[in-house]
Amino acid sequence: MSTTSHLPHVVAATLMNTAQQQLAGEPNWHAGTAGGFRDTTRISAADPTMWTAIMTSNREAILGELTAFEAQLATLRQAIESGDQAAIHAFF
């Protein structure tokens, strides 16, 4: 469950929180968002009380998923920083 349910919720909430922080001064920033953003962040609107309970009750499994996810992000970041088109292509 941590891979297919819990991690996707964390990613969606993180994306939404990042967008809200980065675009805080932009009026109507939601108006320009595409369907992919809406689809990806839809689940972030779920009950935070429920998700707090899930995060604390399945702590170890979720921490493992976060570690794996962070490693994937680091791999992509490194490829972008170095301009490694082959690695970027392989990532996607």
mmCIF file as gemmi writes it, N, C-alpha and C atoms, coordinates in Angstrom:
data_model
loop_
_atom_site.group_PDB
_atom_site.id
_atom_site.type_symbol
_atom_site.label_atom_id
_atom_site.label_alt_id
_atom_site.label_comp_id
_atom_site.label_asym_id
_atom_site.label_entity_id
_atom_site.label_seq_id
_atom_site.pdbx_PDB_ins_code
_atom_site.Cartn_x
_atom_site.Cartn_y
_atom_site.Cartn_z
_atom_site.occupancy
_atom_site.B_iso_or_equiv
_atom_site.pdbx_formal_charge
_atom_site.auth_seq_id
_atom_site.auth_asym_id
_atom_site.pdbx_PDB_model_num
ATOM 1 N N . MET Axp A 1 ? 0.812 -1.2 0 1 0 ? 1 A 1
ATOM 2 C CA . MET Axp A 1 ? 0 0 0 1 0 ? 1 A 1
ATOM 3 C C . MET Axp A 1 ? 0.861 1.272 0 1 0 ? 1 A 1
ATOM 4 N N . SER Axp A 2 ? 2.026 1.182 0.633 1 0 ? 2 A 1
ATOM 5 C CA . SER Axp A 2 ? 2.841 2.393 0.703 1 0 ? 2 A 1
ATOM 6 C C . SER Axp A 2 ? 3.336 2.815 -0.676 1 0 ? 2 A 1
ATOM 7 N N . THR Axp A 3 ? 3.559 1.856 -1.581 1 0 ? 3 A 1
ATOM 8 C CA . THR Axp A 3 ? 4.04 2.186 -2.925 1 0 ? 3 A 1
ATOM 9 C C . THR Axp A 3 ? 2.926 2.725 -3.805 1 0 ? 3 A 1
ATOM 10 N N . THR Axp A 4 ? 1.777 2.088 -3.767 1 0 ? 4 A 1
ATOM 11 C CA . THR Axp A 4 ? 0.716 2.419 -4.723 1 0 ? 4 A 1
ATOM 12 C C . THR Axp A 4 ? -0.351 3.364 -4.197 1 0 ? 4 A 1
ATOM 13 N N . SER Axp A 5 ? -0.363 3.616 -2.907 1 0 ? 5 A 1
ATOM 14 C CA . SER Axp A 5 ? -1.369 4.509 -2.339 1 0 ? 5 A 1
ATOM 15 C C . SER Axp A 5 ? -0.75 5.654 -1.554 1 0 ? 5 A 1
ATOM 16 N N . HIS Axp A 6 ? 0.108 5.304 -0.614 1 0 ? 6 A 1
ATOM 17 C CA . HIS Axp A 6 ? 0.626 6.323 0.299 1 0 ? 6 A 1
ATOM 18 C C . HIS Axp A 6 ? 1.621 7.265 -0.381 1 0 ? 6 A 1
ATOM 19 N N . LEU Axp A 7 ? 2.587 6.703 -1.117 1 0 ? 7 A 1
ATOM 20 C CA . LEU Axp A 7 ? 3.552 7.554 -1.818 1 0 ? 7 A 1
ATOM 21 C C . LEU Axp A 7 ? 2.865 8.473 -2.833 1 0 ? 7 A 1
ATOM 22 N N . PRO Axp A 8 ? 1.94 7.981 -3.656 1 0 ? 8 A 1
ATOM 23 C CA . PRO Axp A 8 ? 1.268 8.9 -4.581 1 0 ? 8 A 1
ATOM 24 C C . PRO Axp A 8 ? 0.565 10.057 -3.873 1 0 ? 8 A 1
ATOM 25 N N . HIS Axp A 9 ? 0.011 9.795 -2.704 1 0 ? 9 A 1
ATOM 26 C CA . HIS Axp A 9 ? -0.642 10.889 -1.978 1 0 ? 9 A 1
ATOM 27 C C . HIS Axp A 9 ? 0.388 11.906 -1.498 1 0 ? 9 A 1
ATOM 28 N N . VAL Axp A 10 ? 1.511 11.428 -0.998 1 0 ? 10 A 1
ATOM 29 C CA . VAL Axp A 10 ? 2.576 12.334 -0.555 1 0 ? 10 A 1
ATOM 30 C C . VAL Axp A 10 ? 3.08 13.17 -1.733 1 0 ? 10 A 1
ATOM 31 N N . VAL Axp A 11 ? 3.275 12.542 -2.879 1 0 ? 11 A 1
ATOM 32 C CA . VAL Axp A 11 ? 3.763 13.254 -4.06 1 0 ? 11 A 1
ATOM 33 C C . VAL Axp A 11 ? 2.749 14.309 -4.502 1 0 ? 11 A 1
ATOM 34 N N . ALA Axp A 12 ? 1.485 13.939 -4.527 1 0 ? 12 A 1
ATOM 35 C CA . ALA Axp A 12 ? 0.444 14.894 -4.931 1 0 ? 12 A 1
ATOM 36 C C . ALA Axp A 12 ? 0.378 16.081 -3.974 1 0 ? 12 A 1
ATOM 37 N N . ALA Axp A 13 ? 0.424 15.806 -2.688 1 0 ? 13 A 1
ATOM 38 C CA . ALA Axp A 13 ? 0.372 16.891 -1.702 1 0 ? 13 A 1
ATOM 39 C C . ALA Axp A 13 ? 1.618 17.77 -1.785 1 0 ? 13 A 1
ATOM 40 N N . THR Axp A 14 ? 2.777 17.157 -2.011 1 0 ? 14 A 1
ATOM 41 C CA . THR Axp A 14 ? 4.012 17.924 -2.141 1 0 ? 14 A 1
ATOM 42 C C . THR Axp A 14 ? 3.973 18.818 -3.373 1 0 ? 14 A 1
ATOM 43 N N . LEU Axp A 15 ? 3.491 18.282 -4.486 1 0 ? 15 A 1
ATOM 44 C CA . LEU Axp A 15 ? 3.363 19.083 -5.707 1 0 ? 15 A 1
ATOM 45 C C . LEU Axp A 15 ? 2.408 20.255 -5.484 1 0 ? 15 A 1
ATOM 46 N N . MET Axp A 16 ? 1.285 19.994 -4.844 1 0 ? 16 A 1
ATOM 47 C CA . MET Axp A 16 ? 0.317 21.06 -4.584 1 0 ? 16 A 1
ATOM 48 C C . MET Axp A 16 ? 0.895 22.103 -3.636 1 0 ? 16 A 1
ATOM 49 N N . ASN Axp A 17 ? 1.558 21.665 -2.562 1 0 ? 17 A 1
ATOM 50 C CA . ASN Axp A 17 ? 2.165 22.611 -1.619 1 0 ? 17 A 1
ATOM 51 C C . ASN Axp A 17 ? 3.244 23.454 -2.293 1 0 ? 17 A 1
ATOM 52 N N . THR Axp A 18 ? 4.044 22.822 -3.157 1 0 ? 18 A 1
ATOM 53 C CA . THR Axp A 18 ? 5.088 23.545 -3.88 1 0 ? 18 A 1
ATOM 54 C C . THR Axp A 18 ? 4.475 24.588 -4.81 1 0 ? 18 A 1
ATOM 55 N N . ALA Axp A 19 ? 3.456 24.207 -5.538 1 0 ? 19 A 1
ATOM 56 C CA . ALA Axp A 19 ? 2.795 25.146 -6.449 1 0 ? 19 A 1
ATOM 57 C C . ALA Axp A 19 ? 2.206 26.318 -5.674 1 0 ? 19 A 1
ATOM 58 N N . GLN Axp A 20 ? 1.574 26.038 -4.552 1 0 ? 20 A 1
ATOM 59 C CA . GLN Axp A 20 ? 0.991 27.116 -3.753 1 0 ? 20 A 1
ATOM 60 C C . GLN Axp A 20 ? 2.064 28.069 -3.233 1 0 ? 20 A 1
ATOM 61 N N . GLN Axp A 21 ? 3.206 27.539 -2.824 1 0 ? 21 A 1
ATOM 62 C CA . GLN Axp A 21 ? 4.299 28.391 -2.345 1 0 ? 21 A 1
ATOM 63 C C . GLN Axp A 21 ? 4.911 29.199 -3.481 1 0 ? 21 A 1
ATOM 64 N N . GLN Axp A 22 ? 5.21 28.546 -4.575 1 0 ? 22 A 1
ATOM 65 C CA . GLN Axp A 22 ? 5.887 29.2 -5.695 1 0 ? 22 A 1
ATOM 66 C C . GLN Axp A 22 ? 5.001 30.228 -6.389 1 0 ? 22 A 1
ATOM 67 N N . LEU Axp A 23 ? 3.708 29.998 -6.381 1 0 ? 23 A 1
ATOM 68 C CA . LEU Axp A 23 ? 2.792 30.859 -7.131 1 0 ? 23 A 1
ATOM 69 C C . LEU Axp A 23 ? 1.899 31.691 -6.218 1 0 ? 23 A 1
ATOM 70 N N . ALA Axp A 24 ? 2.289 31.835 -4.958 1 0 ? 24 A 1
ATOM 71 C CA . ALA Axp A 24 ? 1.455 32.531 -3.974 1 0 ? 24 A 1
ATOM 72 C C . ALA Axp A 24 ? 1.086 33.941 -4.407 1 0 ? 24 A 1
ATOM 73 N N . GLY Axp A 25 ? 1.969 34.639 -5.081 1 0 ? 25 A 1
ATOM 74 C CA . GLY Axp A 25 ? 1.696 36.008 -5.485 1 0 ? 25 A 1
ATOM 75 C C . GLY Axp A 25 ? 0.984 36.136 -6.824 1 0 ? 25 A 1
ATOM 76 N N . GLU Axp A 26 ? 0.718 35.022 -7.453 1 0 ? 26 A 1
ATOM 77 C CA . GLU Axp A 26 ? 0.08 35.04 -8.771 1 0 ? 26 A 1
ATOM 78 C C . GLU Axp A 26 ? -1.431 34.907 -8.622 1 0 ? 26 A 1
ATOM 79 N N . PRO Axp A 27 ? -2.156 35.943 -8.969 1 0 ? 27 A 1
ATOM 80 C CA . PRO Axp A 27 ? -3.613 35.82 -8.879 1 0 ? 27 A 1
ATOM 81 C C . PRO Axp A 27 ? -4.117 34.813 -9.917 1 0 ? 27 A 1
ATOM 82 N N . ASN Axp A 28 ? -5.055 34.026 -9.51 1 0 ? 28 A 1
ATOM 83 C CA . ASN Axp A 28 ? -5.713 33.053 -10.397 1 0 ? 28 A 1
ATOM 84 C C . ASN Axp A 28 ? -4.739 32.059 -11.026 1 0 ? 28 A 1
ATOM 85 N N . TRP Axp A 29 ? -3.727 31.644 -10.282 1 0 ? 29 A 1
ATOM 86 C CA . TRP Axp A 29 ? -2.758 30.722 -10.862 1 0 ? 29 A 1
ATOM 87 C C . TRP Axp A 29 ? -3.396 29.402 -11.26 1 0 ? 29 A 1
ATOM 88 N N . HIS Axp A 30 ? -4.486 29.041 -10.606 1 0 ? 30 A 1
ATOM 89 C CA . HIS Axp A 30 ? -5.181 27.799 -10.957 1 0 ? 30 A 1
ATOM 90 C C . HIS Axp A 30 ? -5.742 27.838 -12.376 1 0 ? 30 A 1
ATOM 91 N N . ALA Axp A 31 ? -6.077 29.018 -12.843 1 0 ? 31 A 1
ATOM 92 C CA . ALA Axp A 31 ? -6.724 29.146 -14.15 1 0 ? 31 A 1
ATOM 93 C C . ALA Axp A 31 ? -5.845 28.65 -15.289 1 0 ? 31 A 1
ATOM 94 N N . GLY Axp A 32 ? -4.55 28.758 -15.138 1 0 ? 32 A 1
ATOM 95 C CA . GLY Axp A 32 ? -3.646 28.365 -16.209 1 0 ? 32 A 1
ATOM 96 C C . GLY Axp A 32 ? -3.123 26.946 -16.112 1 0 ? 32 A 1
ATOM 97 N N . THR Axp A 33 ? -3.613 26.187 -15.15 1 0 ? 33 A 1
ATOM 98 C CA . THR Axp A 33 ? -3.095 24.838 -14.993 1 0 ? 33 A 1
ATOM 99 C C . THR Axp A 33 ? -3.733 23.88 -15.996 1 0 ? 33 A 1
ATOM 100 N N . ALA Axp A 34 ? -2.941 22.947 -16.44 1 0 ? 34 A 1
ATOM 101 C CA . ALA Axp A 34 ? -3.417 21.968 -17.418 1 0 ? 34 A 1
ATOM 102 C C . ALA Axp A 34 ? -4.044 20.768 -16.71 1 0 ? 34 A 1
ATOM 103 N N . GLY Axp A 35 ? -4.637 19.906 -17.49 1 0 ? 35 A 1
ATOM 104 C CA . GLY Axp A 35 ? -5.307 18.734 -16.95 1 0 ? 35 A 1
ATOM 105 C C . GLY Axp A 35 ? -4.385 17.811 -16.182 1 0 ? 35 A 1
ATOM 106 N N . GLY Axp A 36 ? -3.134 17.707 -16.613 1 0 ? 36 A 1
ATOM 107 C CA . GLY Axp A 36 ? -2.188 16.842 -15.928 1 0 ? 36 A 1
ATOM 108 C C . GLY Axp A 36 ? -1.946 17.279 -14.488 1 0 ? 36 A 1
ATOM 109 N N . PHE Axp A 37 ? -1.87 18.576 -14.264 1 0 ? 37 A 1
ATOM 110 C CA . PHE Axp A 37 ? -1.682 19.085 -12.905 1 0 ? 37 A 1
ATOM 111 C C . PHE Axp A 37 ? -2.905 18.748 -12.062 1 0 ? 37 A 1
ATOM 112 N N . ARG Axp A 38 ? -4.074 18.982 -12.613 1 0 ? 38 A 1
ATOM 113 C CA . ARG Axp A 38 ? -5.318 18.681 -11.886 1 0 ? 38 A 1
ATOM 114 C C . ARG Axp A 38 ? -5.402 17.191 -11.563 1 0 ? 38 A 1
ATOM 115 N N . ASP Axp A 39 ? -5.108 16.352 -12.553 1 0 ? 39 A 1
ATOM 116 C CA . ASP Axp A 39 ? -5.175 14.905 -12.338 1 0 ? 39 A 1
ATOM 117 C C . ASP Axp A 39 ? -4.159 14.44 -11.304 1 0 ? 39 A 1
ATOM 118 N N . THR Axp A 40 ? -2.976 15.02 -11.344 1 0 ? 40 A 1
ATOM 119 C CA . THR Axp A 40 ? -1.9 14.608 -10.449 1 0 ? 40 A 1
ATOM 120 C C . THR Axp A 40 ? -2.146 15.062 -9.011 1 0 ? 40 A 1
ATOM 121 N N . THR Axp A 41 ? -2.763 16.217 -8.835 1 0 ? 41 A 1
ATOM 122 C CA . THR Axp A 41 ? -2.937 16.77 -7.487 1 0 ? 41 A 1
ATOM 123 C C . THR Axp A 41 ? -4.322 16.529 -6.894 1 0 ? 41 A 1
ATOM 124 N N . ARG Axp A 42 ? -5.222 15.945 -7.645 1 0 ? 42 A 1
ATOM 125 C CA . ARG Axp A 42 ? -6.597 15.737 -7.167 1 0 ? 42 A 1
ATOM 126 C C . ARG Axp A 42 ? -6.629 15.044 -5.814 1 0 ? 42 A 1
ATOM 127 N N . ILE Axp A 43 ? -5.819 14.023 -5.639 1 0 ? 43 A 1
ATOM 128 C CA . ILE Axp A 43 ? -5.872 13.261 -4.391 1 0 ? 43 A 1
ATOM 129 C C . ILE Axp A 43 ? -5.327 14.032 -3.193 1 0 ? 43 A 1
ATOM 130 N N . SER Axp A 44 ? -4.648 15.134 -3.446 1 0 ? 44 A 1
ATOM 131 C CA . SER Axp A 44 ? -4.104 15.913 -2.323 1 0 ? 44 A 1
ATOM 132 C C . SER Axp A 44 ? -5.204 16.589 -1.512 1 0 ? 44 A 1
ATOM 133 N N . ALA Axp A 45 ? -6.415 16.597 -2.031 1 0 ? 45 A 1
ATOM 134 C CA . ALA Axp A 45 ? -7.533 17.219 -1.326 1 0 ? 45 A 1
ATOM 135 C C . ALA Axp A 45 ? -8.18 16.278 -0.309 1 0 ? 45 A 1
ATOM 136 N N . ALA Axp A 46 ? -7.655 15.08 -0.158 1 0 ? 46 A 1
ATOM 137 C CA . ALA Axp A 46 ? -8.227 14.116 0.786 1 0 ? 46 A 1
ATOM 138 C C . ALA Axp A 46 ? -8.067 14.601 2.222 1 0 ? 46 A 1
ATOM 139 N N . ASP Axp A 47 ? -8.804 13.994 3.107 1 0 ? 47 A 1
ATOM 140 C CA . ASP Axp A 47 ? -8.854 14.375 4.52 1 0 ? 47 A 1
ATOM 141 C C . ASP Axp A 47 ? -7.471 14.305 5.189 1 0 ? 47 A 1
ATOM 142 N N . PRO Axp A 48 ? -6.948 15.453 5.635 1 0 ? 48 A 1
ATOM 143 C CA . PRO Axp A 48 ? -5.614 15.452 6.26 1 0 ? 48 A 1
ATOM 144 C C . PRO Axp A 48 ? -5.556 14.677 7.572 1 0 ? 48 A 1
ATOM 145 N N . THR Axp A 49 ? -6.667 14.582 8.284 1 0 ? 49 A 1
ATOM 146 C CA . THR Axp A 49 ? -6.682 13.804 9.53 1 0 ? 49 A 1
ATOM 147 C C . THR Axp A 49 ? -6.462 12.329 9.225 1 0 ? 49 A 1
ATOM 148 N N . MET Axp A 50 ? -7.128 11.836 8.19 1 0 ? 50 A 1
ATOM 149 C CA . MET Axp A 50 ? -6.956 10.447 7.791 1 0 ? 50 A 1
ATOM 150 C C . MET Axp A 50 ? -5.511 10.194 7.35 1 0 ? 50 A 1
ATOM 151 N N . TRP Axp A 51 ? -4.96 11.113 6.565 1 0 ? 51 A 1
ATOM 152 C CA . TRP Axp A 51 ? -3.602 10.912 6.055 1 0 ? 51 A 1
ATOM 153 C C . TRP Axp A 51 ? -2.544 11.062 7.135 1 0 ? 51 A 1
ATOM 154 N N . THR Axp A 52 ? -2.804 11.865 8.135 1 0 ? 52 A 1
ATOM 155 C CA . THR Axp A 52 ? -1.895 11.945 9.28 1 0 ? 52 A 1
ATOM 156 C C . THR Axp A 52 ? -1.851 10.593 9.989 1 0 ? 52 A 1
ATOM 157 N N . ALA Axp A 53 ? -3.003 9.993 10.168 1 0 ? 53 A 1
ATOM 158 C CA . ALA Axp A 53 ? -3.069 8.671 10.803 1 0 ? 53 A 1
ATOM 159 C C . ALA Axp A 53 ? -2.358 7.615 9.958 1 0 ? 53 A 1
ATOM 160 N N . ILE Axp A 54 ? -2.55 7.653 8.66 1 0 ? 54 A 1
ATOM 161 C CA . ILE Axp A 54 ? -1.889 6.69 7.772 1 0 ? 54 A 1
ATOM 162 C C . ILE Axp A 54 ? -0.377 6.867 7.835 1 0 ? 54 A 1
ATOM 163 N N . MET Axp A 55 ? 0.087 8.115 7.775 1 0 ? 55 A 1
ATOM 164 C CA . MET Axp A 55 ? 1.53 8.37 7.792 1 0 ? 55 A 1
ATOM 165 C C . MET Axp A 55 ? 2.169 7.889 9.086 1 0 ? 55 A 1
ATOM 166 N N . THR Axp A 56 ? 1.488 8.058 10.191 1 0 ? 56 A 1
ATOM 167 C CA . THR Axp A 56 ? 2.074 7.639 11.468 1 0 ? 56 A 1
ATOM 168 C C . THR Axp A 56 ? 1.938 6.138 11.706 1 0 ? 56 A 1
ATOM 169 N N . SER Axp A 57 ? 0.869 5.531 11.202 1 0 ? 57 A 1
ATOM 170 C CA . SER Axp A 57 ? 0.686 4.095 11.439 1 0 ? 57 A 1
ATOM 171 C C . SER Axp A 57 ? 1.52 3.23 10.488 1 0 ? 57 A 1
ATOM 172 N N . ASN Axp A 58 ? 1.88 3.761 9.338 1 0 ? 58 A 1
ATOM 173 C CA . ASN Axp A 58 ? 2.663 2.995 8.358 1 0 ? 58 A 1
ATOM 174 C C . ASN Axp A 58 ? 4.014 3.681 8.125 1 0 ? 58 A 1
ATOM 175 N N . ARG Axp A 59 ? 4.53 4.25 9.172 1 0 ? 59 A 1
ATOM 176 C CA . ARG Axp A 59 ? 5.722 5.101 9.144 1 0 ? 59 A 1
ATOM 177 C C . ARG Axp A 59 ? 6.916 4.464 8.446 1 0 ? 59 A 1
ATOM 178 N N . GLU Axp A 60 ? 7.304 3.272 8.85 1 0 ? 60 A 1
ATOM 179 C CA . GLU Axp A 60 ? 8.513 2.648 8.308 1 0 ? 60 A 1
ATOM 180 C C . GLU Axp A 60 ? 8.405 2.382 6.814 1 0 ? 60 A 1
ATOM 181 N N . ALA Axp A 61 ? 7.275 1.86 6.373 1 0 ? 61 A 1
ATOM 182 C CA . ALA Axp A 61 ? 7.092 1.568 4.946 1 0 ? 61 A 1
ATOM 183 C C . ALA Axp A 61 ? 7.098 2.852 4.129 1 0 ? 61 A 1
ATOM 184 N N . ILE Axp A 62 ? 6.458 3.881 4.625 1 0 ? 62 A 1
ATOM 185 C CA . ILE Axp A 62 ? 6.401 5.152 3.894 1 0 ? 62 A 1
ATOM 186 C C . ILE Axp A 62 ? 7.783 5.797 3.852 1 0 ? 62 A 1
ATOM 187 N N . LEU Axp A 63 ? 8.528 5.727 4.935 1 0 ? 63 A 1
ATOM 188 C CA . LEU Axp A 63 ? 9.893 6.268 4.927 1 0 ? 63 A 1
ATOM 189 C C . LEU Axp A 63 ? 10.751 5.558 3.889 1 0 ? 63 A 1
ATOM 190 N N . GLY Axp A 64 ? 10.577 4.259 3.748 1 0 ? 64 A 1
ATOM 191 C CA . GLY Axp A 64 ? 11.305 3.518 2.723 1 0 ? 64 A 1
ATOM 192 C C . GLY Axp A 64 ? 10.938 3.976 1.323 1 0 ? 64 A 1
ATOM 193 N N . GLU Axp A 65 ? 9.663 4.205 1.093 1 0 ? 65 A 1
ATOM 194 C CA . GLU Axp A 65 ? 9.208 4.692 -0.207 1 0 ? 65 A 1
ATOM 195 C C . GLU Axp A 65 ? 9.751 6.091 -0.49 1 0 ? 65 A 1
ATOM 196 N N . LEU Axp A 66 ? 9.762 6.939 0.523 1 0 ? 66 A 1
ATOM 197 C CA . LEU Axp A 66 ? 10.302 8.29 0.35 1 0 ? 66 A 1
ATOM 198 C C . LEU Axp A 66 ? 11.786 8.25 -0.004 1 0 ? 66 A 1
ATOM 199 N N . THR Axp A 67 ? 12.523 7.36 0.617 1 0 ? 67 A 1
ATOM 200 C CA . THR Axp A 67 ? 13.946 7.216 0.306 1 0 ? 67 A 1
ATOM 201 C C . THR Axp A 67 ? 14.134 6.811 -1.152 1 0 ? 67 A 1
ATOM 202 N N . ALA Axp A 68 ? 13.361 5.838 -1.604 1 0 ? 68 A 1
ATOM 203 C CA . ALA Axp A 68 ? 13.457 5.389 -2.997 1 0 ? 68 A 1
ATOM 204 C C . ALA Axp A 68 ? 13.049 6.496 -3.963 1 0 ? 68 A 1
ATOM 205 N N . PHE Axp A 69 ? 12.011 7.23 -3.626 1 0 ? 69 A 1
ATOM 206 C CA . PHE Axp A 69 ? 11.537 8.325 -4.481 1 0 ? 69 A 1
ATOM 207 C C . PHE Axp A 69 ? 12.58 9.436 -4.562 1 0 ? 69 A 1
ATOM 208 N N . GLU Axp A 70 ? 13.158 9.786 -3.412 1 0 ? 70 A 1
ATOM 209 C CA . GLU Axp A 70 ? 14.196 10.817 -3.389 1 0 ? 70 A 1
ATOM 210 C C . GLU Axp A 70 ? 15.397 10.401 -4.246 1 0 ? 70 A 1
ATOM 211 N N . ALA Axp A 71 ? 15.724 9.12 -4.246 1 0 ? 71 A 1
ATOM 212 C CA . ALA Axp A 71 ? 16.834 8.64 -5.068 1 0 ? 71 A 1
ATOM 213 C C . ALA Axp A 71 ? 16.513 8.811 -6.551 1 0 ? 71 A 1
ATOM 214 N N . GLN Axp A 72 ? 15.281 8.536 -6.926 1 0 ? 72 A 1
ATOM 215 C CA . GLN Axp A 72 ? 14.866 8.738 -8.322 1 0 ? 72 A 1
ATOM 216 C C . GLN Axp A 72 ? 14.959 10.217 -8.703 1 0 ? 72 A 1
ATOM 217 N N . LEU Axp A 73 ? 14.499 11.091 -7.819 1 0 ? 73 A 1
ATOM 218 C CA . LEU Axp A 73 ? 14.592 12.534 -8.091 1 0 ? 73 A 1
ATOM 219 C C . LEU Axp A 73 ? 16.049 12.974 -8.201 1 0 ? 73 A 1
ATOM 220 N N . ALA Axp A 74 ? 16.901 12.438 -7.336 1 0 ? 74 A 1
ATOM 221 C CA . ALA Axp A 74 ? 18.322 12.795 -7.376 1 0 ? 74 A 1
ATOM 222 C C . ALA Axp A 74 ? 18.963 12.348 -8.687 1 0 ? 74 A 1
ATOM 223 N N . THR Axp A 75 ? 18.579 11.181 -9.167 1 0 ? 75 A 1
ATOM 224 C CA . THR Axp A 75 ? 19.096 10.687 -10.442 1 0 ? 75 A 1
ATOM 225 C C . THR Axp A 75 ? 18.703 11.625 -11.577 1 0 ? 75 A 1
ATOM 226 N N . LEU Axp A 76 ? 17.448 12.026 -11.602 1 0 ? 76 A 1
ATOM 227 C CA . LEU Axp A 76 ? 16.985 12.946 -12.649 1 0 ? 76 A 1
ATOM 228 C C . LEU Axp A 76 ? 17.659 14.309 -12.503 1 0 ? 76 A 1
ATOM 229 N N . ARG Axp A 77 ? 17.75 14.793 -11.289 1 0 ? 77 A 1
ATOM 230 C CA . ARG Axp A 77 ? 18.399 16.095 -11.064 1 0 ? 77 A 1
ATOM 231 C C . ARG Axp A 77 ? 19.836 16.083 -11.574 1 0 ? 77 A 1
ATOM 232 N N . GLN Axp A 78 ? 20.572 15.036 -11.256 1 0 ? 78 A 1
ATOM 233 C CA . GLN Axp A 78 ? 21.965 14.915 -11.697 1 0 ? 78 A 1
ATOM 234 C C . GLN Axp A 78 ? 22.046 14.933 -13.221 1 0 ? 78 A 1
ATOM 235 N N . ALA Axp A 79 ? 21.146 14.205 -13.873 1 0 ? 79 A 1
ATOM 236 C CA . ALA Axp A 79 ? 21.143 14.162 -15.339 1 0 ? 79 A 1
ATOM 237 C C . ALA Axp A 79 ? 20.844 15.532 -15.928 1 0 ? 79 A 1
ATOM 238 N N . ILE Axp A 80 ? 19.905 16.247 -15.342 1 0 ? 80 A 1
ATOM 239 C CA . ILE Axp A 80 ? 19.575 17.593 -15.831 1 0 ? 80 A 1
ATOM 240 C C . ILE Axp A 80 ? 20.752 18.531 -15.605 1 0 ? 80 A 1
ATOM 241 N N . GLU Axp A 81 ? 21.335 18.492 -14.402 1 0 ? 81 A 1
ATOM 242 C CA . GLU Axp A 81 ? 22.462 19.368 -14.092 1 0 ? 81 A 1
ATOM 243 C C . GLU Axp A 81 ? 23.638 19.145 -15.036 1 0 ? 81 A 1
ATOM 244 N N . SER Axp A 82 ? 23.894 17.899 -15.384 1 0 ? 82 A 1
ATOM 245 C CA . SER Axp A 82 ? 25.044 17.597 -16.242 1 0 ? 82 A 1
ATOM 246 C C . SER Axp A 82 ? 24.697 17.639 -17.722 1 0 ? 82 A 1
ATOM 247 N N . GLY Axp A 83 ? 23.428 17.864 -18.027 1 0 ? 83 A 1
ATOM 248 C CA . GLY Axp A 83 ? 23.004 17.916 -19.423 1 0 ? 83 A 1
ATOM 249 C C . GLY Axp A 83 ? 23.062 16.557 -20.112 1 0 ? 83 A 1
ATOM 250 N N . ASP Axp A 84 ? 22.948 15.495 -19.356 1 0 ? 84 A 1
ATOM 251 C CA . ASP Axp A 84 ? 23.041 14.133 -19.878 1 0 ? 84 A 1
ATOM 252 C C . ASP Axp A 84 ? 21.707 13.727 -20.518 1 0 ? 84 A 1
ATOM 253 N N . GLN Axp A 85 ? 21.595 13.996 -21.81 1 0 ? 85 A 1
ATOM 254 C CA . GLN Axp A 85 ? 20.344 13.726 -22.513 1 0 ? 85 A 1
ATOM 255 C C . GLN Axp A 85 ? 19.99 12.242 -22.521 1 0 ? 85 A 1
ATOM 256 N N . ALA Axp A 86 ? 20.98 11.389 -22.628 1 0 ? 86 A 1
ATOM 257 C CA . ALA Axp A 86 ? 20.71 9.948 -22.633 1 0 ? 86 A 1
ATOM 258 C C . ALA Axp A 86 ? 20.12 9.5 -21.297 1 0 ? 86 A 1
ATOM 259 N N . ALA Axp A 87 ? 20.656 10.018 -20.206 1 0 ? 87 A 1
ATOM 260 C CA . ALA Axp A 87 ? 20.141 9.661 -18.886 1 0 ? 87 A 1
ATOM 261 C C . ALA Axp A 87 ? 18.741 10.216 -18.67 1 0 ? 87 A 1
ATOM 262 N N . ILE Axp A 88 ? 18.504 11.437 -19.149 1 0 ? 88 A 1
ATOM 263 C CA . ILE Axp A 88 ? 17.159 12.016 -19.047 1 0 ? 88 A 1
ATOM 264 C C . ILE Axp A 88 ? 16.181 11.165 -19.84 1 0 ? 88 A 1
ATOM 265 N N . HIS Axp A 89 ? 16.575 10.811 -21.051 1 0 ? 89 A 1
ATOM 266 C CA . HIS Axp A 89 ? 15.714 9.984 -21.901 1 0 ? 89 A 1
ATOM 267 C C . HIS Axp A 89 ? 15.43 8.642 -21.23 1 0 ? 89 A 1
ATOM 268 N N . ALA Axp A 90 ? 16.461 8.026 -20.673 1 0 ? 90 A 1
ATOM 269 C CA . ALA Axp A 90 ? 16.293 6.741 -20.001 1 0 ? 90 A 1
ATOM 270 C C . ALA Axp A 90 ? 15.374 6.858 -18.785 1 0 ? 90 A 1
ATOM 271 N N . PHE Axp A 91 ? 15.46 7.988 -18.112 1 0 ? 91 A 1
ATOM 272 C CA . PHE Axp A 91 ? 14.599 8.208 -16.939 1 0 ? 91 A 1
ATOM 273 C C . PHE Axp A 91 ? 13.135 8.192 -17.343 1 0 ? 91 A 1
ATOM 274 N N . PHE Axp A 92 ? 12.819 8.86 -18.457 1 0 ? 92 A 1
ATOM 275 C CA . PHE Axp A 92 ? 11.422 8.927 -18.905 1 0 ? 92 A 1
ATOM 276 C C . PHE Axp A 92 ? 11.017 7.729 -19.725 1 0 ? 92 A 1
